[in-house]
């Protein structure tokens, strides 16, 4: 029977594959082009994904180095990940995208893969531990444990894969 961790690792691989396929539809010359005013470019979207995933990895690493804090059962209740993936509720990113991160398409996609490899490495390095007891609060969902945070990364990537498809569909067409 596959473990919870194996399921999370497979889901992370699957969601990244989906995002990379969606990114293929954005021409390299339009990578930094916003499809319309007030919307992100593909480059900004990928930078956002990298920023969020790096923040989760760094926090998970810090939190897991200490003794787990007791969390009440009530605080462990959170909104479902399906809400994140659905894009039903639009949210403004709490941290603006760092313009220094905006590079050419292939460089950014390689960097995104590297960030994911770091996530996978963290999960593999801690495989023998119960990370379900280490928690911290998400600003909109509630308190998540480390496994749930990595499920969030996958759901967040699904959400932005849909957005990447919208970007590709709404970019100016080259003649």
Beta strands, then each sheet from edge to edge (+ up, - down):
strand 1: 135-138
strand 2: 142-145
sheet 1: 1+ 2-
end
